[in-house]
Amino acid sequence: MAIFCERTRTAYVPMPKIASTSLKYLFWRLNNGRYPTTAFGRFLDSRLASHHARRKSLRLHAEGGYLTVPFEPLDHLPEDHQSFAVVRDPVHRLKSAWKSKANPKRFRHDGSAAALEAVGLPLEPDFATFLRHFEDYARLSRVIRIHTLPYAHYLGETAGNVDRLFRIEAIGELEDWLSSRAGFPVTIERQNKSPSAPREDRLGALEQEKIRKLTAADYAFLGHLYDFDKAAARL
């Protein structure tokens, strides 16, 4: 489901682990004209919303019009609108999913902890363990599955299904584009950060080959935008 914004004349196609929370918050604020732009402002707004019994969902991923769903053709895009998506290096997207989602808190929240432990999988795996048993983690844990589904699941058979692709590594280009379309400065505030506590992420030759296989389809989908060997060298 694309997220439409009249002020920027855009339709944004969200994908997990690629700034989707930050962009949903941005478009919520632009569309509703009341979402604060600072952490203190968000806190104050939530207090006021509670005091006045106004509904303001902090679970924006479950809000109508802001859902992340499998690809749906953009057949009825207004003539002056352009569609876009944000992409990132597939290896680093997968590693980010491990860092922020493969932990006891997340597994207990999505109800998969007991099932994972029943088959002998740790709830806080190092990166190598996560990759070796990726299929089981993705099968048993919804949070892992939805955050690692391939690009084609969200964008369809070709990246050409949207008008523009922006790399998260150059997010300033997206801000400039949105600003030019809106006629005023648009800044994307980062909403989620991966845990800062260090976790073992060294990979052996077998895990390097496994991550190559897991991301091959996404590298092919994105074409010249990213290179596996360059990404693997930075792991």
C-alpha atoms as an extended CHARMM CRD file, in Angstrom:
* protein
*
       235  EXT
         1         1  MET       CA              0.0000000000        0.0000000000        0.0000000000  PROA      1               0.0000000000
         2         2  ALA       CA              1.5330000000        3.2830000000       -1.0800000000  PROA      2               0.0000000000
         3         3  ILE       CA              1.4690000000        6.2120000000        1.3350000000  PROA      3               0.0000000000
         4         4  PHE       CA              0.1250000000        9.2640000000       -0.4710000000  PROA      4               0.0000000000
         5         5  CYS       CA              1.0440000000       12.8420000000        0.3520000000  PROA      5               0.0000000000
         6         6  GLU       CA             -0.6060000000       15.7930000000       -1.3850000000  PROA      6               0.0000000000
         7         7  ARG       CA              1.9430000000       18.3000000000       -0.1010000000  PROA      7               0.0000000000
         8         8  THR       CA              4.8390000000       16.5200000000       -1.8090000000  PROA      8               0.0000000000
         9         9  ARG       CA              2.6760000000       15.0170000000       -4.5680000000  PROA      9               0.0000000000
        10        10  THR       CA              4.1760000000       11.6020000000       -3.9470000000  PROA      10              0.0000000000
        11        11  ALA       CA              3.2730000000        7.9780000000       -3.3320000000  PROA      11              0.0000000000
        12        12  TYR       CA              5.7970000000        6.2230000000       -1.1130000000  PROA      12              0.0000000000
        13        13  VAL       CA              6.1050000000        2.4130000000       -1.1980000000  PROA      13              0.0000000000
        14        14  PRO       CA              7.4870000000        1.3390000000        2.2010000000  PROA      14              0.0000000000
        15        15  MET       CA              9.7700000000       -1.6120000000        2.9190000000  PROA      15              0.0000000000
        16        16  PRO       CA             10.9260000000       -2.7800000000        6.3800000000  PROA      16              0.0000000000
        17        17  LYS       CA             14.4530000000       -1.9960000000        7.5790000000  PROA      17              0.0000000000
        18        18  ILE       CA             14.8640000000        0.8560000000        5.1150000000  PROA      18              0.0000000000
        19        19  ALA       CA             13.8260000000        4.0050000000        7.0160000000  PROA      19              0.0000000000
        20        20  SER       CA             10.1520000000        3.0990000000        6.6850000000  PROA      20              0.0000000000
        21        21  THR       CA              9.3110000000        4.2200000000       10.2270000000  PROA      21              0.0000000000
        22        22  SER       CA             11.0320000000        7.5710000000        9.7140000000  PROA      22              0.0000000000
        23        23  LEU       CA              9.2250000000        8.1600000000        6.4250000000  PROA      23              0.0000000000
        24        24  LYS       CA              5.8480000000        7.1250000000        7.8250000000  PROA      24              0.0000000000
        25        25  TYR       CA              6.2820000000        9.6020000000       10.6650000000  PROA      25              0.0000000000
        26        26  LEU       CA              7.2470000000       12.2900000000        8.1410000000  PROA      26              0.0000000000
        27        27  PHE       CA              4.2120000000       11.7260000000        5.9360000000  PROA      27              0.0000000000
        28        28  TRP       CA              1.9000000000       11.4470000000        8.9340000000  PROA      28              0.0000000000
        29        29  ARG       CA              3.0850000000       14.8840000000       10.0360000000  PROA      29              0.0000000000
        30        30  LEU       CA              2.7850000000       16.3600000000        6.5370000000  PROA      30              0.0000000000
        31        31  ASN       CA             -0.6450000000       14.8340000000        5.9620000000  PROA      31              0.0000000000
        32        32  ASN       CA             -2.1030000000       15.7200000000        9.3550000000  PROA      32              0.0000000000
        33        33  GLY       CA             -0.3460000000       19.0190000000        9.9940000000  PROA      33              0.0000000000
        34        34  ARG       CA              0.1380000000       18.3050000000       13.6490000000  PROA      34              0.0000000000
        35        35  TYR       CA              2.8150000000       15.6960000000       14.1680000000  PROA      35              0.0000000000
        36        36  PRO       CA              5.7490000000       17.2790000000       16.0680000000  PROA      36              0.0000000000
        37        37  THR       CA              9.2640000000       17.1270000000       14.6930000000  PROA      37              0.0000000000
        38        38  THR       CA             11.2630000000       16.8230000000       17.9340000000  PROA      38              0.0000000000
        39        39  ALA       CA             11.4270000000       14.0980000000       20.5680000000  PROA      39              0.0000000000
        40        40  PHE       CA             10.1290000000       16.5040000000       23.2330000000  PROA      40              0.0000000000
        41        41  GLY       CA              7.3630000000       17.6260000000       20.9090000000  PROA      41              0.0000000000
        42        42  ARG       CA              6.2870000000       14.0350000000       20.3110000000  PROA      42              0.0000000000
        43        43  PHE       CA              6.2300000000       13.4410000000       24.0800000000  PROA      43              0.0000000000
        44        44  LEU       CA              4.2160000000       16.6150000000       24.6670000000  PROA      44              0.0000000000
        45        45  ASP       CA              1.8040000000       15.7820000000       21.8640000000  PROA      45              0.0000000000
        46        46  SER       CA              1.1680000000       12.2990000000       23.2610000000  PROA      46              0.0000000000
        47        47  ARG       CA              0.3810000000       13.8230000000       26.6670000000  PROA      47              0.0000000000
        48        48  LEU       CA             -2.0310000000       16.3120000000       25.1440000000  PROA      48              0.0000000000
        49        49  ALA       CA             -3.6520000000       13.6000000000       23.0550000000  PROA      49              0.0000000000
        50        50  SER       CA             -4.2500000000       11.5440000000       26.1800000000  PROA      50              0.0000000000
        51        51  HSD       CA             -5.5670000000       14.5420000000       28.1240000000  PROA      51              0.0000000000
        52        52  HSD       CA             -8.0390000000       15.5040000000       25.4250000000  PROA      52              0.0000000000
        53        53  ALA       CA             -8.9340000000       11.8840000000       24.5850000000  PROA      53              0.0000000000
        54        54  ARG       CA             -7.8010000000       12.3900000000       20.9920000000  PROA      54              0.0000000000
        55        55  ARG       CA             -6.6120000000        9.2540000000       19.2210000000  PROA      55              0.0000000000
        56        56  LYS       CA             -3.0240000000        9.4380000000       18.0450000000  PROA      56              0.0000000000
        57        57  SER       CA             -1.4580000000        6.1080000000       17.2920000000  PROA      57              0.0000000000
        58        58  LEU       CA              2.2280000000        5.6310000000       18.0070000000  PROA      58              0.0000000000
        59        59  ARG       CA              1.9350000000        2.2840000000       16.2020000000  PROA      59              0.0000000000
        60        60  LEU       CA              2.0220000000        3.9610000000       12.8480000000  PROA      60              0.0000000000
        61        61  HSD       CA              2.7200000000        0.6840000000       11.0340000000  PROA      61              0.0000000000
        62        62  ALA       CA             -0.8250000000       -0.4380000000       11.9110000000  PROA      62              0.0000000000
        63        63  GLU       CA             -2.5020000000        2.8310000000       10.9160000000  PROA      63              0.0000000000
        64        64  GLY       CA             -4.8180000000        2.8000000000        7.9120000000  PROA      64              0.0000000000
        65        65  GLY       CA             -3.0750000000        4.3590000000        4.9240000000  PROA      65              0.0000000000
        66        66  TYR       CA              0.3760000000        3.7020000000        6.4170000000  PROA      66              0.0000000000
        67        67  LEU       CA              0.5990000000       -0.0760000000        6.1670000000  PROA      67              0.0000000000
        68        68  THR       CA              3.5040000000       -2.0400000000        4.7260000000  PROA      68              0.0000000000
        69        69  VAL       CA              2.0490000000       -4.7110000000        2.4600000000  PROA      69              0.0000000000
        70        70  PRO       CA              3.0630000000       -6.9000000000       -0.5030000000  PROA      70              0.0000000000
        71        71  PHE       CA              3.3070000000       -5.1080000000       -3.8260000000  PROA      71              0.0000000000
        72        72  GLU       CA              0.1320000000       -3.5290000000       -5.1440000000  PROA      72              0.0000000000
        73        73  PRO       CA              0.1810000000       -1.9310000000       -8.6280000000  PROA      73              0.0000000000
        74        74  LEU       CA             -0.0480000000        1.8560000000       -8.5880000000  PROA      74              0.0000000000
        75        75  ASP       CA             -2.7730000000        1.9680000000      -11.2120000000  PROA      75              0.0000000000
        76        76  HSD       CA             -4.5320000000        5.1050000000      -10.0040000000  PROA      76              0.0000000000
        77        77  LEU       CA             -1.6690000000        7.4780000000       -9.2710000000  PROA      77              0.0000000000
        78        78  PRO       CA             -2.7890000000       11.1190000000       -9.6400000000  PROA      78              0.0000000000
        79        79  GLU       CA             -1.3150000000       12.7060000000      -12.7470000000  PROA      79              0.0000000000
        80        80  ASP       CA              0.9220000000       15.1450000000      -10.8590000000  PROA      80              0.0000000000
        81        81  HSD       CA              2.1970000000       12.5330000000       -8.3610000000  PROA      81              0.0000000000
        82        82  GLN       CA              5.3590000000       10.4400000000       -8.5580000000  PROA      82              0.0000000000
        83        83  SER       CA              5.9440000000        7.1380000000       -6.8050000000  PROA      83              0.0000000000
        84        84  PHE       CA              9.1690000000        6.2740000000       -5.0280000000  PROA      84              0.0000000000
        85        85  ALA       CA             10.8330000000        3.7520000000       -2.7390000000  PROA      85              0.0000000000
        86        86  VAL       CA             13.9810000000        3.7730000000       -0.6250000000  PROA      86              0.0000000000
        87        87  VAL       CA             16.5010000000        0.9360000000       -0.9060000000  PROA      87              0.0000000000
        88        88  ARG       CA             19.6720000000       -0.0620000000        0.9050000000  PROA      88              0.0000000000
        89        89  ASP       CA             22.4990000000       -2.5070000000        0.4250000000  PROA      89              0.0000000000
        90        90  PRO       CA             20.9620000000       -5.9990000000        0.8210000000  PROA      90              0.0000000000
        91        91  VAL       CA             23.7710000000       -7.3120000000        3.0260000000  PROA      91              0.0000000000
        92        92  HSD       CA             23.4750000000       -4.3940000000        5.4140000000  PROA      92              0.0000000000
        93        93  ARG       CA             19.6760000000       -4.6190000000        5.4330000000  PROA      93              0.0000000000
        94        94  LEU       CA             19.9380000000       -8.2550000000        6.5050000000  PROA      94              0.0000000000
        95        95  LYS       CA             22.5440000000       -7.4450000000        9.1430000000  PROA      95              0.0000000000
        96        96  SER       CA             20.4010000000       -4.5960000000       10.4530000000  PROA      96              0.0000000000
        97        97  ALA       CA             17.4670000000       -7.0080000000       10.8350000000  PROA      97              0.0000000000
        98        98  TRP       CA             19.6680000000       -9.3060000000       12.8960000000  PROA      98              0.0000000000
        99        99  LYS       CA             20.9690000000       -6.4710000000       15.0900000000  PROA      99              0.0000000000
       100       100  SER       CA             17.5970000000       -4.9370000000       15.8970000000  PROA      100             0.0000000000
       101       101  LYS       CA             15.1580000000       -7.8610000000       15.6800000000  PROA      101             0.0000000000
       102       102  ALA       CA             16.9690000000      -11.0830000000       16.6390000000  PROA      102             0.0000000000
       103       103  ASN       CA             16.8040000000      -10.7380000000       20.4160000000  PROA      103             0.0000000000
       104       104  PRO       CA             14.7480000000      -12.1190000000       23.3280000000  PROA      104             0.0000000000
       105       105  LYS       CA             12.5140000000       -9.0580000000       23.6370000000  PROA      105             0.0000000000
       106       106  ARG       CA             11.4590000000       -9.1760000000       19.9840000000  PROA      106             0.0000000000
       107       107  PHE       CA             10.9960000000      -12.9380000000       19.9130000000  PROA      107             0.0000000000
       108       108  ARG       CA              8.8380000000      -12.8810000000       23.0430000000  PROA      108             0.0000000000
       109       109  HSD       CA              6.7990000000      -10.0090000000       21.6510000000  PROA      109             0.0000000000
       110       110  ASP       CA              5.9660000000      -11.8530000000       18.4170000000  PROA      110             0.0000000000
       111       111  GLY       CA              5.3150000000      -15.1120000000       20.2580000000  PROA      111             0.0000000000
       112       112  SER       CA              8.1330000000      -17.1020000000       18.6590000000  PROA      112             0.0000000000
       113       113  ALA       CA             10.4960000000      -17.4690000000       21.6260000000  PROA      113             0.0000000000
       114       114  ALA       CA              9.1840000000      -20.8360000000       22.8020000000  PROA      114             0.0000000000
       115       115  ALA       CA              9.1770000000      -22.2910000000       19.2880000000  PROA      115             0.0000000000
       116       116  LEU       CA             12.7430000000      -21.1360000000       18.6670000000  PROA      116             0.0000000000
       117       117  GLU       CA             13.9710000000      -22.5730000000       21.9560000000  PROA      117             0.0000000000
       118       118  ALA       CA             12.1100000000      -25.8260000000       21.2700000000  PROA      118             0.0000000000
       119       119  VAL       CA             14.2870000000      -26.4450000000       18.2050000000  PROA      119             0.0000000000
       120       120  GLY       CA             17.4450000000      -25.3960000000       20.0320000000  PROA      120             0.0000000000
       121       121  LEU       CA             17.8970000000      -21.9280000000       18.5510000000  PROA      121             0.0000000000
       122       122  PRO       CA             19.2900000000      -19.1720000000       20.7960000000  PROA      122             0.0000000000
       123       123  LEU       CA             17.1640000000      -16.0740000000       21.3420000000  PROA      123             0.0000000000
       124       124  GLU       CA             20.1900000000      -13.8020000000       20.9900000000  PROA      124             0.0000000000
       125       125  PRO       CA             22.2610000000      -15.3960000000       18.2320000000  PROA      125             0.0000000000
       126       126  ASP       CA             25.5330000000      -14.0530000000       16.9690000000  PROA      126             0.0000000000
       127       127  PHE       CA             25.4830000000      -13.0890000000       13.3030000000  PROA      127             0.0000000000
       128       128  ALA       CA             27.0460000000      -16.3490000000       12.1160000000  PROA      128             0.0000000000
       129       129  THR       CA             24.4820000000      -18.4530000000       14.0050000000  PROA      129             0.0000000000
       130       130  PHE       CA             21.6520000000      -16.3070000000       12.6760000000  PROA      130             0.0000000000
       131       131  LEU       CA             22.8260000000      -16.8430000000        9.0990000000  PROA      131             0.0000000000
       132       132  ARG       CA             23.4200000000      -20.5820000000        9.4870000000  PROA      132             0.0000000000
       133       133  HSD       CA             19.8620000000      -21.0210000000       10.7730000000  PROA      133             0.0000000000
       134       134  PHE       CA             18.2400000000      -18.1530000000        8.9090000000  PROA      134             0.0000000000
       135       135  GLU       CA             15.4880000000      -20.2480000000        7.3360000000  PROA      135             0.0000000000
       136       136  ASP       CA             14.3550000000      -21.4790000000       10.7550000000  PROA      136             0.0000000000
       137       137  TYR       CA             14.4230000000      -18.0060000000       12.3000000000  PROA      137             0.0000000000
       138       138  ALA       CA             12.4110000000      -16.6140000000        9.3860000000  PROA      138             0.0000000000
       139       139  ARG       CA              9.9660000000      -19.5310000000        9.4450000000  PROA      139             0.0000000000
       140       140  LEU       CA              9.2720000000      -19.3620000000       13.1780000000  PROA      140             0.0000000000
       141       141  SER       CA              9.5250000000      -15.6270000000       13.8210000000  PROA      141             0.0000000000
       142       142  ARG       CA              7.2140000000      -13.1790000000       12.0920000000  PROA      142             0.0000000000
       143       143  VAL       CA              9.3970000000      -10.2170000000       13.0450000000  PROA      143             0.0000000000
       144       144  ILE       CA             12.3970000000      -11.7580000000       11.2790000000  PROA      144             0.0000000000
       145       145  ARG       CA             10.3500000000      -12.8530000000        8.2980000000  PROA      145             0.0000000000
       146       146  ILE       CA              8.6920000000       -9.5190000000        7.5030000000  PROA      146             0.0000000000
       147       147  HSD       CA             11.9360000000       -7.5740000000        7.9620000000  PROA      147             0.0000000000
       148       148  THR       CA             13.9300000000       -9.7740000000        5.5830000000  PROA      148             0.0000000000
       149       149  LEU       CA             11.4820000000      -10.5040000000        2.7620000000  PROA      149             0.0000000000
       150       150  PRO       CA             13.0520000000       -9.7590000000       -0.6500000000  PROA      150             0.0000000000
       151       151  TYR       CA             12.6280000000       -6.4850000000       -2.4890000000  PROA      151             0.0000000000
       152       152  ALA       CA             10.3600000000       -8.1200000000       -5.0590000000  PROA      152             0.0000000000
       153       153  HSD       CA              7.8300000000       -8.8730000000       -2.3180000000  PROA      153             0.0000000000
       154       154  TYR       CA              7.2730000000       -5.1410000000       -1.8090000000  PROA      154             0.0000000000
       155       155  LEU       CA              8.1390000000       -3.7050000000       -5.2360000000  PROA      155             0.0000000000
       156       156  GLY       CA              6.8850000000       -6.4110000000       -7.5740000000  PROA      156             0.0000000000
       157       157  GLU       CA              8.8370000000       -8.0760000000      -10.3580000000  PROA      157             0.0000000000
       158       158  THR       CA             10.8620000000       -4.9950000000      -11.2700000000  PROA      158             0.0000000000
       159       159  ALA       CA             12.1670000000       -1.8730000000       -9.5820000000  PROA      159             0.0000000000
       160       160  GLY       CA             10.6480000000       -0.0160000000      -12.5230000000  PROA      160             0.0000000000
       161       161  ASN       CA              7.2550000000       -0.3090000000      -10.8310000000  PROA      161             0.0000000000
       162       162  VAL       CA              8.0620000000        2.9610000000       -9.0500000000  PROA      162             0.0000000000
       163       163  ASP       CA              9.1460000000        6.2130000000      -10.6780000000  PROA      163             0.0000000000
       164       164  ARG       CA             12.1550000000        6.8380000000       -8.4420000000  PROA      164             0.0000000000
       165       165  LEU       CA             14.5170000000        4.8110000000       -6.2580000000  PROA      165             0.0000000000
       166       166  PHE       CA             16.5420000000        6.5260000000       -3.5560000000  PROA      166             0.0000000000
       167       167  ARG       CA             19.4550000000        4.9590000000       -1.6900000000  PROA      167             0.0000000000
       168       168  ILE       CA             19.2770000000        5.2440000000        2.0840000000  PROA      168             0.0000000000
       169       169  GLU       CA             23.0190000000        5.8490000000        2.0660000000  PROA      169             0.0000000000
       170       170  ALA       CA             22.2940000000        9.1420000000        0.2400000000  PROA      170             0.0000000000
       171       171  ILE       CA             19.0940000000       10.1250000000        2.0480000000  PROA      171             0.0000000000
       172       172  GLY       CA             19.8700000000       13.8060000000        1.4730000000  PROA      172             0.0000000000
       173       173  GLU       CA             18.9660000000       13.3400000000       -2.1960000000  PROA      173             0.0000000000
       174       174  LEU       CA             15.4760000000       12.2370000000       -1.1580000000  PROA      174             0.0000000000
       175       175  GLU       CA             15.1320000000       15.2070000000        1.1940000000  PROA      175             0.0000000000
       176       176  ASP       CA             16.1320000000       17.5880000000       -1.6080000000  PROA      176             0.0000000000
       177       177  TRP       CA             13.6420000000       15.9850000000       -4.0010000000  PROA      177             0.0000000000
       178       178  LEU       CA             10.7760000000       16.1030000000       -1.5160000000  PROA      178             0.0000000000
       179       179  SER       CA             11.6430000000       19.7010000000       -0.6320000000  PROA      179             0.0000000000
       180       180  SER       CA             11.6100000000       20.7580000000       -4.2780000000  PROA      180             0.0000000000
       181       181  ARG       CA              8.2130000000       19.1440000000       -4.8000000000  PROA      181             0.0000000000
       182       182  ALA       CA              6.7390000000       20.5690000000       -1.6050000000  PROA      182             0.0000000000
       183       183  GLY       CA              8.1490000000       24.0790000000       -1.9870000000  PROA      183             0.0000000000
       184       184  PHE       CA              9.5180000000       24.1030000000        1.5660000000  PROA      184             0.0000000000
       185       185  PRO       CA             12.3300000000       22.2700000000        3.3980000000  PROA      185             0.0000000000
       186       186  VAL       CA             11.5800000000       18.6430000000        4.2140000000  PROA      186             0.0000000000
       187       187  THR       CA             13.7810000000       16.8300000000        6.7280000000  PROA      187             0.0000000000
       188       188  ILE       CA             13.5790000000       13.1260000000        7.4920000000  PROA      188             0.0000000000
       189       189  GLU       CA             14.1170000000       12.4930000000       11.1920000000  PROA      189             0.0000000000
       190       190  ARG       CA             15.5290000000        9.1400000000       12.1660000000  PROA      190             0.0000000000
       191       191  GLN       CA             13.0390000000        7.2710000000       14.3620000000  PROA      191             0.0000000000
       192       192  ASN       CA             14.6930000000        3.8890000000       14.9520000000  PROA      192             0.0000000000
       193       193  LYS       CA             18.2850000000        3.0980000000       15.8250000000  PROA      193             0.0000000000
       194       194  SER       CA             19.9020000000       -0.3100000000       16.0000000000  PROA      194             0.0000000000
       195       195  PRO       CA             21.1410000000       -1.3400000000       19.4620000000  PROA      195             0.0000000000
       196       196  SER       CA             24.5440000000        0.1050000000       20.2380000000  PROA      196             0.0000000000
       197       197  ALA       CA             25.7000000000       -2.7810000000       22.4510000000  PROA      197             0.0000000000
       198       198  PRO       CA             28.2930000000       -4.8360000000       20.5430000000  PROA      198             0.0000000000
       199       199  ARG       CA             27.3520000000       -8.3400000000       19.3730000000  PROA      199             0.0000000000
       200       200  GLU       CA             29.5800000000      -10.9190000000       17.7610000000  PROA      200             0.0000000000
       201       201  ASP       CA             29.3480000000      -10.4160000000       14.0030000000  PROA      201             0.0000000000
       202       202  ARG       CA             32.4150000000      -12.1630000000       12.6220000000  PROA      202             0.0000000000
       203       203  LEU       CA             31.7170000000      -14.5210000000        9.7520000000  PROA      203             0.0000000000
       204       204  GLY       CA             33.5980000000      -17.5100000000        8.4450000000  PROA      204             0.0000000000
       205       205  ALA       CA             33.7860000000      -18.6760000000        4.8490000000  PROA      205             0.0000000000
       206       206  LEU       CA             30.5990000000      -20.7500000000        5.1670000000  PROA      206             0.0000000000
       207       207  GLU       CA             28.6070000000      -17.8140000000        6.5270000000  PROA      207             0.0000000000
       208       208  GLN       CA             30.0060000000      -15.5100000000        3.8490000000  PROA      208             0.0000000000
       209       209  GLU       CA             28.7320000000      -17.9110000000        1.2120000000  PROA      209             0.0000000000
       210       210  LYS       CA             25.3770000000      -18.2000000000        2.9950000000  PROA      210             0.0000000000
       211       211  ILE       CA             24.8330000000      -14.4520000000        3.0610000000  PROA      211             0.0000000000
       212       212  ARG       CA             25.7730000000      -14.2880000000       -0.6210000000  PROA      212             0.0000000000
       213       213  LYS       CA             23.0430000000      -16.8070000000       -1.4380000000  PROA      213             0.0000000000
       214       214  LEU       CA             20.4800000000      -15.1070000000        0.8070000000  PROA      214             0.0000000000
       215       215  THR       CA             20.9840000000      -11.7180000000       -0.8330000000  PROA      215             0.0000000000
       216       216  ALA       CA             21.6540000000      -12.7630000000       -4.4450000000  PROA      216             0.0000000000
       217       217  ALA       CA             18.0970000000      -12.1260000000       -5.6310000000  PROA      217             0.0000000000
       218       218  ASP       CA             18.0500000000       -8.6520000000       -4.1020000000  PROA      218             0.0000000000
       219       219  TYR       CA             21.3770000000       -7.6780000000       -5.6770000000  PROA      219             0.0000000000
       220       220  ALA       CA             20.0720000000       -8.8520000000       -9.0410000000  PROA      220             0.0000000000
       221       221  PHE       CA             16.8350000000       -6.9220000000       -8.4890000000  PROA      221             0.0000000000
       222       222  LEU       CA             18.6900000000       -3.6820000000       -7.7050000000  PROA      222             0.0000000000
       223       223  GLY       CA             21.1070000000       -4.0160000000      -10.6010000000  PROA      223             0.0000000000
       224       224  HSD       CA             24.0370000000       -1.6160000000      -10.5880000000  PROA      224             0.0000000000
       225       225  LEU       CA             23.0400000000        0.1790000000       -7.3760000000  PROA      225             0.0000000000
       226       226  TYR       CA             24.9570000000       -2.1740000000       -5.0640000000  PROA      226             0.0000000000
       227       227  ASP       CA             27.7750000000       -4.6940000000       -5.1770000000  PROA      227             0.0000000000
       228       228  PHE       CA             27.9380000000       -7.7520000000       -2.9200000000  PROA      228             0.0000000000
       229       229  ASP       CA             31.7240000000       -7.9890000000       -2.8060000000  PROA      229             0.0000000000
       230       230  LYS       CA             32.0610000000       -4.3860000000       -1.6580000000  PROA      230             0.0000000000
       231       231  ALA       CA             29.4240000000       -4.9050000000        1.0270000000  PROA      231             0.0000000000
       232       232  ALA       CA             30.9610000000       -8.1790000000        2.2090000000  PROA      232             0.0000000000
       233       233  ALA       CA             34.3490000000       -6.5060000000        2.5460000000  PROA      233             0.0000000000
       234       234  ARG       CA             32.8330000000       -4.0680000000        5.0580000000  PROA      234             0.0000000000
       235       235  LEU       CA             31.2740000000       -6.7400000000        7.2840000000  PROA      235             0.0000000000
